[in-house]
Amino acid sequence: MVKLTGSDFVLWIHVLAACIWIGGQITLGMMMPMLRTVPDVMRDIARRFQNLAWGAFAILIVTGLINLHDAGISLTNLNATPQSRTLSIKLIFVFISGTAAALHAYWVTPRMRNASHAKRAAAVGTLGGISLLAAMLAALFGVAIAQS
């Protein structure tokens, strides 16, 4: 049997948090169109997911920093190695995902409560899609780093 290390445990927690962040966005994206006819339920589900998702995002940041340290990658020189350059790209996607999700949850959605269904769906759908796509790309670049 392969010996499990503290680094393995941190990476495992990182992957679980990514599953929550990405998988939750996919699940909500699939459910929300069906829940539009019951707005109270839709809002309750979205709020509950936000609590879980932002906790997972925080865990991703913390475990990501630990993973960097364990891999010997420094934030001070993100162009030194192929791994650190790949990390730079991943961090851009993490920033885009988090920013789009925050705009979706805390800026656009609260301000569009009285907007038409089409405008609201377009705005929140676009930001949700950007957040999800960026998160999936961040995960891809994370796998590339882990495999190097």
Contacts in CASP RR format, 6 or more apart in sequence:
PFRMAT RR
TARGET T0000
AUTHOR 0000-0000-0000
METHOD contacts of the structure
MODEL  1
MVKLTGSDFVLWIHVLAACIWIGGQITLGMMMPMLRTVPDVMRDIARRFQ
NLAWGAFAILIVTGLINLHDAGISLTNLNATPQSRTLSIKLIFVFISGTA
AALHAYWVTPRMRNASHAKRAAAVGTLGGISLLAAMLAALFGVAIAQS
7 67 0 8 1.000
7 70 0 8 1.000
10 63 0 8 1.000
10 64 0 8 1.000
10 66 0 8 1.000
10 67 0 8 1.000
10 70 0 8 1.000
11 63 0 8 1.000
11 67 0 8 1.000
11 146 0 8 1.000
13 59 0 8 1.000
13 63 0 8 1.000
14 59 0 8 1.000
14 60 0 8 1.000
14 63 0 8 1.000
14 64 0 8 1.000
14 67 0 8 1.000
17 55 0 8 1.000
17 56 0 8 1.000
17 57 0 8 1.000
17 59 0 8 1.000
17 60 0 8 1.000
17 63 0 8 1.000
18 56 0 8 1.000
18 60 0 8 1.000
18 135 0 8 1.000
18 139 0 8 1.000
20 52 0 8 1.000
20 53 0 8 1.000
20 56 0 8 1.000
21 53 0 8 1.000
21 56 0 8 1.000
21 57 0 8 1.000
21 60 0 8 1.000
21 97 0 8 1.000
21 135 0 8 1.000
22 132 0 8 1.000
22 135 0 8 1.000
22 136 0 8 1.000
22 139 0 8 1.000
24 49 0 8 1.000
24 53 0 8 1.000
25 53 0 8 1.000
25 101 0 8 1.000
25 128 0 8 1.000
25 129 0 8 1.000
25 131 0 8 1.000
25 132 0 8 1.000
25 135 0 8 1.000
26 132 0 8 1.000
28 45 0 8 1.000
28 46 0 8 1.000
28 49 0 8 1.000
29 128 0 8 1.000
31 45 0 8 1.000
32 42 0 8 1.000
32 46 0 8 1.000
35 41 0 8 1.000
35 42 0 8 1.000
35 45 0 8 1.000
36 42 0 8 1.000
36 117 0 8 1.000
36 121 0 8 1.000
46 105 0 8 1.000
46 109 0 8 1.000
50 105 0 8 1.000
53 101 0 8 1.000
57 98 0 8 1.000
57 101 0 8 1.000
60 94 0 8 1.000
61 94 0 8 1.000
68 74 0 8 1.000
68 75 0 8 1.000
68 87 0 8 1.000
71 83 0 8 1.000
71 145 0 8 1.000
73 81 0 8 1.000
73 83 0 8 1.000
73 84 0 8 1.000
73 87 0 8 1.000
73 145 0 8 1.000
74 80 0 8 1.000
74 84 0 8 1.000
77 84 0 8 1.000
78 84 0 8 1.000
78 85 0 8 1.000
78 87 0 8 1.000
78 88 0 8 1.000
78 91 0 8 1.000
79 85 0 8 1.000
79 88 0 8 1.000
82 148 0 8 1.000
83 145 0 8 1.000
83 148 0 8 1.000
86 141 0 8 1.000
86 142 0 8 1.000
86 144 0 8 1.000
86 145 0 8 1.000
86 148 0 8 1.000
87 141 0 8 1.000
87 142 0 8 1.000
87 145 0 8 1.000
89 141 0 8 1.000
90 138 0 8 1.000
90 141 0 8 1.000
90 142 0 8 1.000
90 145 0 8 1.000
91 138 0 8 1.000
93 134 0 8 1.000
93 135 0 8 1.000
93 137 0 8 1.000
93 138 0 8 1.000
93 141 0 8 1.000
94 134 0 8 1.000
94 135 0 8 1.000
94 138 0 8 1.000
96 130 0 8 1.000
96 131 0 8 1.000
96 134 0 8 1.000
97 130 0 8 1.000
97 131 0 8 1.000
97 132 0 8 1.000
97 134 0 8 1.000
97 135 0 8 1.000
97 138 0 8 1.000
98 131 0 8 1.000
98 134 0 8 1.000
98 135 0 8 1.000
100 127 0 8 1.000
100 128 0 8 1.000
100 129 0 8 1.000
100 130 0 8 1.000
100 131 0 8 1.000
100 134 0 8 1.000
101 127 0 8 1.000
101 128 0 8 1.000
101 131 0 8 1.000
103 127 0 8 1.000
104 124 0 8 1.000
104 125 0 8 1.000
104 127 0 8 1.000
104 128 0 8 1.000
104 131 0 8 1.000
108 123 0 8 1.000
108 124 0 8 1.000
108 127 0 8 1.000
109 120 0 8 1.000
109 124 0 8 1.000
112 119 0 8 1.000
112 120 0 8 1.000
112 123 0 8 1.000
112 124 0 8 1.000
113 120 0 8 1.000
115 123 0 8 1.000
END
